[in-house]
Amino acid sequence: MKTKKHLLAVVELGGYPDFTSIYESMGFDVTMENSVRNANRTLKKLKPEVVVAEFNFQSDFRDRTSNLESLLSTMQWLDKCEIVVFFEKEYEHQLEKLKTQYHLHSTLAFPIEEESLRQALQQLSPTE
């Protein structure tokens, strides 16, 4: 029997469907957090194989461009942890800057198409 892979979903702003059923149907054990601060704590304890998070660009940050830098920095010490990022198309140029610093498995623009999400996760799915 295969052990399920863990998926950490970070939903800070939301406004899109709950994809938990998709994650579970693909064999992931899902944990949800509503802030990067909480997600960082969970990340250290759970050590998930996959993180799904929103890119929330914030121009008022002095030393970073979004909510994700601290999460991605924490992820770097994990052996095998990939991230799927949801983003607003209008901030794609800011996301590109982040991609020069960190490896992002997949980036999906809103509105998120279920099939695109499934394809991104299929590459990481425990049913492979």
Secondary structure, 3 states (H helix, E strand, C coil): CCCCEEEEEECCCCCCCCCHHHHHHCCEEEEEECCHHHHHHHHHHHCCCEEEEEECECCCCCCCCECHHHHHHHHCCCCCCEEEEEECHHHHHHHHHHHCCCCCCEEEECCCCHHHHHHHHHCCCCCC
